[in-house]
Amino acid sequence: MSKASLVQPKWPFKAAKKGEFPAILMYDPRDPFNVGAAVRAASCFDISQVWITGQRCAKAIWAQNRIPREERMKGFADVDIILEDRPLEYFDNAVPVAVELLPASENLLVFEHPENAIYLFGPEDGSVPKSVRGLCHRRVFIPTRHCTNLGAAIYLLLYDRLVKRYMNGLETALPIAEVLNEPRNWPLNNPVFERS
């Protein structure tokens, strides 16, 4: 599909702009629920962009005029969902990381996440296109006994990234009241929620 063949973005998609690191890139996903899960994961782990190629999922979202109900949340406003057929062109000095089951892929357990990573995920019924895999500096696999759901794979990768950043002193372990970015009506003076 050429760049010209993509229709103009409409809700919930935003026009392409300069890429921000780290980012999630989904190649021609099929299921709107997985796109919703990816956006929710991005919001939960402070990732500002989810890029999508192809139009299978976009057409399903437009037909329903909504992201699946169970995946909607206020955090969606923090994440740009960008529909673009050639997303890598919007990133400078990126390290594309294909999340793929390939013989030469690195095990996620020992993988070191680049600061300027773009995590590429293939569709539920396929892989990251071979032409794009050739551009990937790194390839990683999630060490599970069976393939995971696409949305679950994104959560696992982003959680691994957060844990390793913490272990390397790049993130701080904050108490829950400072981490959770949604109202819970918890008493602010409760010692359970204060720093120890």
PAMIFI-679891 format. One line per 3 residues: their letters; for each residue x negated, y, z negated of N, C-alpha, C. Coordinates in steps of 0.001 Angstrom, whole numbers, plus 500000, padded with zeros to 6 digits. Layout:
residues N
a = X Y Z X Y Z X Y Z  ...;
END
This chain:
residues 196
msk = 499149 498829 500000 500000 500000 500000 499103 501235 500000  499332 502163 500885 498519 503374 500932 499072 504408 499970  498226 505395 499684 498629 506454 498766 499890 507150 499275;
asl = 499973 507311 500572 501119 508011 501148 502415 507228 500985  502320 505910 500796 503538 505113 500718 504222 505187 499361  503544 505732 498357 504184 505880 497054 505170 507039 497104;
vqp = 506329 506847 496520 507285 507947 496454 506828 508932 495393  507368 510118 495435 507016 511125 494441 507427 510653 493057  506564 510855 492050 506921 510424 490699 508199 511106 490209;
kwp = 509020 510344 489537 510175 510901 488860 510263 510212 487512  511107 510686 486636 511151 510205 485259 511054 508695 485219  510279 508150 484289 509453 508786 483257 508027 509065 483706;
fka = 507773 508934 485016 506409 509074 485513 506020 510533 485675  504731 510793 485475 504196 512140 485643 503244 512140 486823  503025 513315 487389 502109 513435 488524 500688 513117 488078;
akk = 499927 512561 488997 498536 512211 488694 497745 513465 488334  496809 513273 487414 495931 514361 486985 494608 513746 486581  493689 514552 486117 492379 514054 485707 492542 512956 484662;
gef = 491823 511861 484865 491896 510736 483951 491225 511042 482616  491809 510501 481546 491277 510663 480193 490923 509294 479633  489789 509233 478925 489312 507968 478352 489733 507814 476913;
pai = 489946 506571 476470 490160 505384 477286 491548 505427 477908  491758 504604 478903 493052 504574 479580 493421 503129 479896  494716 502909 480090 495259 501616 480499 495679 501745 481962;
lmy = 495314 500748 482757 495690 500732 484162 496349 499386 484451  497605 499431 484862 498365 498216 485153 498585 498123 486663  498096 497019 487260 498256 496828 488692 499567 496139 489013;
dpr = 500448 496881 489661 501732 496398 490170 502498 495506 489186  502728 496012 487955 503480 495190 487001 504889 494936 487515  505443 493813 487079 506774 493403 487537 507860 493789 486552;
dpf = 507556 493706 485270 508574 493786 484235 508555 495127 483494  509650 495882 483513 509705 497147 482776 509434 496982 481283  509767 495811 480723 509519 495596 479300 508022 495619 478997;
nvg = 507211 495090 479900 505769 495114 479690 505198 496516 479854  505770 497298 480757 505342 498695 480870 505717 499427 479580  506930 499190 479087 507331 499804 477820 506407 499401 476690;
aav = 506035 498121 476636 505121 497648 475594 503754 498299 475743  503287 498472 476973 501988 499114 477200 502001 500561 476719  503088 501269 477016 503188 502667 476594 503289 502745 475078;
raa = 504043 501835 474487 504145 501819 473026 502787 501512 472386  502062 500543 472938 500722 500222 472430 499799 501429 472576  499871 502091 473720 499039 503280 473930 499355 504339 472882;
scf = 500625 504568 472617 501011 505549 471605 500522 505124 470221  500675 503856 469894 500252 503359 468582 498748 503487 468373  497959 503295 469444 496508 503308 469319 495876 504572 469897;
dis = 496683 505634 470056 496191 506955 470456 495512 506967 471829  496117 506290 472787 495666 506298 474182 496633 507219 474923  496105 508194 475645 496992 509223 476201 497532 508932 477594;
qvw = 496973 507921 478293 497440 507675 479656 497623 506186 479933  498745 505871 480582 498988 504545 481147 499237 504761 482630  498358 504207 483457 498455 504332 484907 499068 503052 485471;
itg = 499938 503205 486460 500628 502072 487069 500506 502188 488583  500186 501072 489235 500183 501048 490697 501384 500231 491165  501701 500376 492449 502816 499622 493008 504154 500179 492556;
qrc = 505214 499627 493111 506523 500175 492788 507544 499156 492313  507128 497903 492129 508103 496902 491670 508754 497331 490367  507932 497649 489400 508447 498018 488084 509078 499405 488111;
aka = 508459 500335 488840 508986 501694 488918 510413 501686 489440  510667 500906 490470 512023 500847 491038 513020 500295 490024  512595 499302 489251 513488 498746 488223 513790 499785 487149;
iwa = 512785 500561 486752 512990 501610 485739 513914 502687 486292  513679 503099 487552 514536 504127 488142 515974 503629 488277  516149 502372 488630 517504 501827 488783 518255 501863 487457;
qnr = 517539 501603 486362 518163 501627 485035 518183 503036 484450  517368 503931 485031 517213 505306 484563 516759 505373 483102  515969 504383 482702 515445 504398 481337 514362 503343 481191;
ipr = 513516 503558 480201 512594 502522 479762 513433 501595 478895  513139 500294 478899 513962 499382 478099 514179 499876 476667  515415 499761 476190 515832 500302 474895 514911 499912 473749;
eer = 514543 498642 473656 513733 498211 472524 512311 498747 472586  511933 499337 473699 510589 499886 473799 510568 501412 473712  511741 502033 473635 511752 503494 473544 511400 503931 472137;
mkg = 510633 504990 472036 510281 505553 470741 509786 506973 470960  509758 507751 469888 509325 509141 470009 507891 509246 470484  507078 508249 470182 505679 508270 470581 505466 508292 472079;
fad = 506497 507948 472871 506339 507968 474319 505926 509358 474796  506347 510386 474096 506003 511743 474500 504504 511996 474433  503769 511193 473651 502319 511352 473520 501558 510720 474672;
vdi = 502223 509938 475500 501552 509156 476532 502071 509574 477909  501140 509877 478807 501515 510148 480192 501579 508817 480940  502723 508555 481564 502889 507370 482402 502738 507862 483833;
ile = 501666 507427 484488 501322 507978 485798 501414 506886 486857  502217 507132 487864 502381 506211 488984 501471 506685 490106  500458 505891 490417 499462 506301 491414 498822 505051 492006;
drp = 498733 505007 493325 498215 503829 494000 496691 503722 493942  495983 504836 493720 494523 504836 493682 494042 505551 492414  494344 505018 491268 494070 505725 490011 492588 505931 489695;
ley = 491731 505031 490122 490311 505174 489780 489698 506446 490346  490307 507000 491393 489803 508238 491991 489959 509443 491058  490750 509311 490004 491007 510430 489098 490089 510421 487868;
fdn = 489159 509472 487805 488256 509355 486661 486815 509611 487081  486110 510417 486283 484685 510651 486492 483898 509823 485483  482841 509173 485947 481933 508411 485073 482660 507347 484262;
avp = 483607 506688 484871 484380 505656 484175 483648 504323 484182  483955 503513 483179 483526 502114 483154 484798 501275 483279  485147 500855 484495 486328 500014 484665 486087 498638 484058;
vav = 487023 498190 483225 486925 496895 482551 488124 496061 482992  487869 495016 483763 488943 494116 484188 489210 493122 483067  490454 493067 482611 490854 492095 481596 491397 490901 482374;
ell = 490531 489912 482587 490838 488813 483504 490225 487507 483028  490877 486423 483369 490348 485086 483119 489472 484698 484305  488202 485054 484220 487238 484759 485275 486026 484065 484660;
pas = 485353 483198 485404 484219 482464 484831 483152 483350 484202  482888 484522 484758 481824 485382 484235 482327 486443 483249  483591 486384 482851 484130 487374 481904 483506 487201 480533;
enl = 483319 488335 479832 482800 488331 478464 483932 487995 477496  483604 487295 476437 484578 486982 475400 484859 488250 474602  486126 488562 474387 486504 489763 473648 485885 489800 472247;
lvf = 485641 488639 471651 485067 488597 470307 483703 489286 470239  482938 489255 471320 481598 489855 471310 481507 491055 472254  482603 491459 472817 482636 492562 473779 482428 493898 473078;
ehp = 481570 494734 473641 481367 496096 473138 482123 497047 474055  483084 497756 473485 483946 498642 474265 483210 499925 474641  483137 500246 475932 482536 501523 476336 483438 502688 475924;
ena = 482841 503810 475589 483628 505006 475242 484477 505454 476422  483948 505346 477622 484643 505839 478817 485290 504692 479595  485945 503800 478851 486563 502619 479454 487929 502930 480060;
iyl = 488180 502235 481162 489522 502136 481730 489797 500633 481757  490843 500210 481056 491162 498791 480952 492172 498421 482038  491773 497551 482960 492594 497162 484099 493256 495819 483832;
fgp = 494570 495789 483988 495360 494578 483782 496092 494242 485076  496049 492978 485470 496802 492529 486631 498264 492348 486281  499096 492074 487276 500528 491868 487033 500779 490537 486342;
edg = 501995 490366 485850 502389 489136 485168 502246 487914 486071  502379 488103 487358 502356 486986 488308 501136 487035 489229  500042 487630 488734 498857 487736 489574 497641 488215 488799;
svp = 496726 488823 489514 495475 489289 488933 495182 490705 489397  494178 491311 488780 493669 492573 489290 493186 492276 490709  493556 493090 491696 493152 492799 493078 491634 492601 493197;
ksv = 491246 491654 494016 489831 491326 494190 489022 492545 494610  489575 493386 495469 488866 494582 495922 488592 495532 494758  489484 495558 493789 489314 496423 492622 488371 495770 491608;
rgl = 488480 494460 491430 487561 493759 490509 486115 494010 490892  485851 494150 492178 484497 494436 492641 483974 495770 492140  484867 496668 491769 484467 497981 491242 484281 497961 489725;
chr = 484660 496868 489089 484619 496800 487625 483209 496481 487135  482709 497352 486276 481388 497159 485687 481400 496045 484647  482552 495840 484039 482686 494847 482978 483963 494049 483216;
rvf = 483924 492789 482729 485093 491914 482776 485177 491232 481421  486369 491147 480878 486540 490586 479540 487763 489680 479530  487701 488631 478685 488878 487785 478511 489223 487713 477030;
ipt = 490509 487514 476755 491005 487386 475382 490981 485900 475044  490238 485495 473998 490036 484071 473721 491236 483404 473054  492274 483187 473833 493461 482473 473353 493546 481135 474078;
rhc = 494246 480178 473487 494341 478837 474069 495187 478814 475345  496078 479794 475480 496935 479907 476664 497021 481379 477029  497488 481663 478228 497665 483060 478651 498662 483755 477733;
tnl = 498399 485000 477410 499340 485775 476606 500246 486585 477526  501292 487113 476967 502161 488068 477639 501346 489319 477948  501644 490003 479037 500909 491199 479443 500933 492267 478354;
gaa = 502097 492539 477793 502194 493541 476723 501372 493146 475508  501414 491854 475147 500636 491372 474005 499146 491500 474269  498715 491232 475489 497297 491350 475833 496809 492785 475639;
iyl = 497637 493747 475987 497245 495154 475825 497116 495492 474349  498067 495049 473531 497967 495271 472086 496700 494642 471520  496413 493390 471885 495239 492702 471354 493957 493444 471714;
lly = 493843 493881 472955 492641 494581 473391 492473 495904 472642  493560 496669 472508 493460 497963 471832 493180 497807 470338  493731 496770 469718 493442 496518 468309 491971 496140 468140;
drl = 491464 495295 469021 490054 494922 468973 489169 496155 469114  489540 497050 470009 488778 498290 470199 488758 499113 468909  489908 499241 468260 489995 500014 467020 489138 499386 465918;
vkr = 489226 498080 465752 488451 497402 464709 486958 497586 464942  486519 497428 466162 485086 497569 466455 484617 499016 466298  485463 499969 466609 485103 501369 466370 484962 501614 464872;
ymn = 485840 501030 464074 485735 501156 462618 484436 500519 462122  484142 499325 462593 482936 498619 462163 481660 499376 462551  481729 500168 463613 480575 500961 464056 480572 502377 463495;
gle = 481477 502667 462552 481514 503982 461926 482126 505079 462767  482857 504716 463817 483462 505714 464703 484909 506025 464331  485487 505235 463460 486855 505439 462969 486834 505338 461450;
tal = 487778 505995 460805 487903 505959 459355 489146 505165 458983  489037 504341 457943 490190 503601 457440 490964 504518 456504  492065 505051 456990 492874 505995 456228 494027 505271 455542;
pia = 494570 505864 454479 495759 505266 453849 496958 505374 454788  497944 504551 454553 499085 504434 455462 499807 505760 455698  499916 506583 454667 500634 507855 454816 499934 508789 455793;
evl = 498622 508608 455986 497885 509450 456927 497786 508822 458312  498025 507541 458407 497934 506857 459691 499265 506903 460428  500330 506533 459748 501642 506419 460378 502156 507798 460773;
nep = 502457 507963 462042 502872 509255 462570 504377 509287 462817  505138 508852 461824 506594 508897 461925 507165 509023 460515  508299 509688 460385 508856 509899 459041 509354 508599 458412;
rnw = 509039 508412 457133 509508 507243 456387 510182 507651 455076  510202 508940 454793 510801 509453 453559 510152 508855 452311  508833 508645 452376 508096 508155 451222 507757 509327 450313;
pln = 507795 509133 449002 507398 510227 448102 505899 510514 448266  505563 511779 448479 504174 512148 448730 503284 511990 447501  503854 512039 446309 503025 511939 445114 502931 510508 444582;
npv = 503371 509537 445361 503305 508137 444950 501844 507678 445048  501264 507151 443946 499859 506748 443980 499552 505634 444972  500559 504885 445419 500346 503832 446408 499851 504424 447716;
fer = 500263 505661 448009 499924 506268 449293 498749 507227 449216  498097 507312 448076 496969 508221 447935 495669 507472 448184  494640 508237 448530 493313 507639 448723 492789 507101 447416;
s = 492060 505998 447476 491482 505435 446253 490080 505986 446044;
END
